[in-house]
Each structure stands twice: as C-alpha cells, then as structure tokens.
Amino acid sequence: MTIRPAQPNDMKQVLERIRELAIFEKEPEAVVITEADLIRDGFATPPLFQCLVAEENNMLLGIALFYYRYSTWKGKTIHLEDLIVKASERGRGIGMALYREVIRRGQEEGVRRIEWAVLDWNTPAIHFYEKTGARVLSDWRVVQMDENAIATFMEKRDKF
C-alpha cells in the first residue's frame, strides 16, 4: 500500500469513497459534487483542498481530504474534511496511515491545530480519535447554511 497525493485521474475513485461515506452517514442523497468539481477545485491555482490517497493495486482503499484554514486565535490550521476507508478494507491500518500523514504534514507546515467533525453516534471513530490524543469537544455546535438557507437569507436579508 502506498500513501500519496491524489492526482486528477484519481477523482473518480475519490468520489466513490465520498459516496460510500455518505451512505454510512445515512445521507446518500446529500452528495451533489461531481468528479469534474473535484478535479476543478482540487487542482486549481491555488487548490481548494488537498487529498491523500491510500492505493494498492490501482485501487484507492482510502482517502484523506483536507484544506488549510486560518484561526484568529491560532493562525494556520488544517481542517480534515473526510478520512474515509473502503468498508471492506477497514482494520488494516489504512485509516491510521492516512491520519498519520495528515498530522505529519500539519507538523511540517507548523499548524497550531488540526480539526475535524465526527458524528456523535460514530463511536468507533470517536474512540479512534481519542486513542490518538485528540479531544472530542462537546460544547461546540456545528452551524451550517445549505443552498436553500442561503437563498432564503439573501431574499429576506433586510428583515433581520
């Protein structure tokens, strides 16, 4: 198995892993991104994200998709958007290899924090992260606006 940066021709299999995660998270219909979107956004100048892949025999067994953020308290940080291992390949250390590489890159880049979200019912992931020294925060809530909420807000922006 090799851990390496993703290439444009990997995006079809990256999208397959993303869809597999959406099924696991009980939201298969939520994935609207396309292979073309991933190629455009991941290989733009500058790229909107970076992606590491775990590859064996031309099959992407796992991915770690992340991007840099800026914290007004910490400075440069990494947001790990997704760490996904193909269901049939879990338990082989693939997730740990990808996780380790993201953290190594963060240290090399001098980031002061690496962060990500985990669903509260995903206890195997929570235990995995806690075992490695990560803290799962219970006092912060994720806030999002989807496309409909954005449009509604903009239509009513003067009413707030």
N, C-alpha and C positions, 0 to 999 in steps of 0.2 A: 504494500500500500504506500502511496505517495501523497503527501500534502503539498499542494502547490497553488499559486494564484490562478483563479479562473481565467479562461480565455473566451472570446465571443462564441466560439463553436461549442462551448460547454453550457450555454444558457438554456438549451432545450432540456437537458437533464437537470439543471438547476431549477427550472420551472416545475419539473416533475417532482422534485423534492419539496418545493414550496407547496404544491397541491397536496402532496401526501401529508404534510404538516397541517394544512387546513382541514383535511378530513379527520385527523387525530384530534384537532381542537374543536371539532363539531361545527365547522363553518366552511364547508367546501365551496359554497356559492360566493363566498367573500373574495376569492381570488379573481381579480379582473385584469391583472397585469399580464402582458404578453411576452413572448420571447424577444420580440422586436423592442419592447420597452426596456427589458433588461439589458440588451445589447446597447441601445442608445444611452441609457443612463449610467451603466457601469463602465462604459469605455469612452465617455465624453471627456472633454478637456475643460475643467477638471472633472473626474468621475464623481458621481453622486454617492457611490458606495464601492466597497472592495469586497471581494468574495474569495474565500479559500475553499478548495475542494479536496476531498479525500478520494483518490482514484485507485482502482485496482482493475486490471484487465479491461481498460477503456470504459469502465462503469463508474459513475460518481456515486459513491456509497454515502457520502455526507457532504454538507456544506456549512460554512460559517460566513454569514453576510453581515458586514459591519460598516460603520462610517464614523468619521470624526465629528465631534460636536464641541461647542465651547460653553463652559460653565462660568458664570460671573463670579463664582466662589473658588473654582478650582483651576480654571484655564482650559487647556486642551484635554478632552476626554474622548473615549470611544464608546459608541453605542452599538452593542451587539444585537442586531435586529433578529437574526434567527440562527440557531445552531440545530441542524437537522441531520439525523442519521436514518438512512433507509431502515424501515422496521425490521426487515429480515436480517439486517446486519448488526443490530444492536447487541451490546455485550462483548464486542471485540476490541474495545478501546478506541474506536474511531472518533467518538464524541470527545473523549479526553484529548486525543491528539490535536483535533481542531481547536478546542478550547485552549489548550496549552499554547498553540501557535498564535492565537489572537492575543493572549496575555503577554507572550514574549514580544510581539510587535508593539504592544502598548508600552511595555517597559522600555524597549529600544527607542520609541518615539518620545518618551518622557511624559506620557499622560499621567494625570493625577487621579484618574478614576476610569473604570470600565463599568458600564452599567447595561442592564437589560431588564426585560419584564418576563415574568413567569406566571402562568395561571395558578390561582390558589388551589385548584384541585389536582394539579400535576405534581403530586408528592414525590414520585421518583426523581424528577428534575430538581425539585426543591432540595431534597436530600443530597443529590449530586453536588449542587452548588454550595450548600452549607458545608459539606465534607471538605471542599477545597478552600474554605476560608471566606467565602462570600457571605454577605449579610442579606437576608431577605427582609426588606422593610415592610412593616405592616401599617405604618402611619401615613404613607403617601398613597394617593389615588391617581390612577392614570386618567387623564382628561383628553377627550378626542372630539373633533367635529368631522363628520363624514361629509360627502359632497352635498347631500340634501340639507344638512345643518348649515353648511357654509352659504349655500344659495339662500336659504331662509333668512339667515342673519343679514346678508347683504341687502335683501329686499326690505327688511324691517330695521336696518341699522340706525335710522334716525329716531326710532321708537324706544331705544334702550337708554 
